[in-house]
């Protein structure tokens, strides 16, 4: 079950993101955040320029931006494996 947190907006419009959430998402000083207005609230997401590993509930997770679609990558990989298998036939 996801934990729920409560914070406030200070007089300068700043909010404090709880330490556990910052750690889970690898948020440290000067990490840029994207902010979006969505139907039911506000969505914050880290704007990552390079890959890095974060600890999420005790599991190391690589956070990175995709360079191509997953479907395209899987299809190219599949075709490559088929060619490799068929070359010996």
The 8 nearest C-alpha neighbors of each residue, nearest first, counted from 0:
[[1, 2, 3, 56, 4, 55, 20, 19],
 [2, 0, 3, 4, 56, 20, 19, 55],
 [1, 3, 0, 4, 20, 19, 5, 17],
 [4, 2, 1, 5, 0, 6, 17, 20],
 [5, 3, 2, 6, 17, 16, 20, 1],
 [4, 6, 3, 7, 17, 16, 15, 14],
 [5, 7, 15, 4, 14, 8, 16, 17],
 [8, 6, 14, 9, 5, 15, 13, 12],
 [7, 9, 14, 13, 12, 10, 6, 11],
 [8, 10, 12, 13, 11, 7, 14, 15],
 [9, 11, 12, 8, 13, 7, 14, 15],
 [10, 12, 9, 13, 8, 14, 7, 15],
 [13, 11, 9, 8, 10, 14, 7, 15],
 [14, 12, 8, 9, 11, 15, 10, 7],
 [13, 15, 8, 7, 16, 9, 12, 6],
 [14, 16, 17, 6, 13, 7, 8, 18],
 [15, 17, 14, 18, 21, 20, 6, 19],
 [18, 16, 20, 19, 15, 21, 4, 6],
 [17, 19, 21, 20, 22, 16, 23, 15],
 [20, 18, 22, 21, 17, 23, 16, 24],
 [19, 21, 23, 22, 18, 17, 24, 16],
 [22, 20, 26, 18, 24, 19, 23, 25],
 [21, 23, 25, 19, 20, 24, 18, 26],
 [24, 22, 55, 20, 54, 21, 25, 19],
 [25, 23, 21, 22, 26, 53, 20, 55],
 [24, 26, 22, 53, 23, 21, 27, 52],
 [27, 25, 21, 24, 30, 22, 28, 45],
 [26, 28, 30, 25, 29, 21, 22, 24],
 [27, 29, 30, 26, 31, 25, 21, 32],
 [28, 30, 31, 27, 26, 32, 45, 46],
 [31, 29, 28, 27, 26, 32, 45, 46],
 [30, 32, 46, 29, 45, 33, 47, 44],
 [33, 31, 45, 46, 44, 43, 34, 30],
 [32, 34, 44, 43, 46, 45, 35, 31],
 [35, 33, 43, 42, 32, 44, 36, 41],
 [36, 34, 42, 41, 37, 43, 33, 44],
 [35, 37, 41, 40, 42, 34, 38, 39],
 [38, 36, 40, 39, 41, 35, 42, 34],
 [37, 39, 40, 36, 41, 42, 35, 34],
 [38, 40, 37, 41, 36, 42, 35, 43],
 [41, 39, 37, 38, 36, 42, 35, 43],
 [40, 42, 36, 37, 35, 43, 34, 39],
 [41, 43, 35, 34, 36, 44, 37, 40],
 [44, 42, 34, 33, 32, 35, 41, 45],
 [43, 45, 33, 32, 46, 34, 42, 35],
 [46, 44, 32, 47, 33, 31, 43, 30],
 [47, 45, 32, 31, 33, 44, 48, 30],
 [46, 48, 49, 45, 63, 64, 50, 31],
 [49, 47, 46, 50, 64, 63, 31, 45],
 [50, 48, 47, 63, 51, 64, 62, 46],
 [51, 49, 63, 62, 61, 52, 48, 47],
 [50, 52, 62, 61, 49, 53, 63, 25],
 [51, 53, 61, 60, 62, 59, 54, 50],
 [54, 52, 60, 25, 59, 24, 55, 23],
 [53, 55, 59, 23, 58, 57, 60, 56],
 [54, 56, 23, 58, 57, 53, 59, 60],
 [55, 57, 58, 54, 23, 59, 19, 53],
 [56, 58, 55, 54, 59, 23, 60, 53],
 [59, 57, 55, 54, 56, 60, 53, 23],
 [60, 58, 54, 53, 52, 55, 57, 61],
 [61, 59, 53, 52, 54, 58, 62, 55],
 [62, 60, 52, 51, 53, 63, 50, 59],
 [61, 63, 51, 50, 52, 60, 53, 64],
 [64, 62, 50, 61, 49, 65, 47, 51],
 [63, 65, 66, 47, 62, 50, 48, 49],
 [64, 66, 67, 63, 68, 69, 62, 50],
 [65, 67, 64, 68, 63, 69, 72, 71],
 [68, 66, 65, 69, 72, 71, 70, 64],
 [67, 69, 71, 70, 72, 65, 66, 73],
 [68, 70, 72, 71, 73, 67, 65, 74],
 [71, 69, 73, 68, 72, 74, 67, 75],
 [72, 70, 74, 68, 69, 73, 75, 67],
 [71, 73, 69, 75, 74, 70, 76, 68],
 [72, 74, 76, 70, 71, 75, 77, 69],
 [73, 75, 77, 71, 76, 72, 70, 78],
 [76, 74, 78, 72, 77, 73, 79, 71],
 [77, 75, 73, 79, 74, 78, 72, 80],
 [76, 78, 74, 80, 79, 75, 73, 81],
 [79, 77, 81, 75, 80, 76, 74, 82],
 [78, 80, 76, 82, 77, 81, 75, 83],
 [79, 81, 83, 77, 78, 82, 84, 76],
 [82, 80, 78, 84, 83, 79, 85, 77],
 [83, 81, 85, 79, 80, 84, 86, 78],
 [84, 82, 80, 81, 86, 85, 79, 87],
 [83, 85, 81, 82, 86, 80, 87, 88],
 [86, 84, 82, 88, 87, 83, 81, 80],
 [85, 87, 83, 88, 84, 82, 81, 80],
 [88, 86, 85, 84, 83, 82, 81, 80],
 [87, 85, 86, 84, 83, 82, 81, 80]]
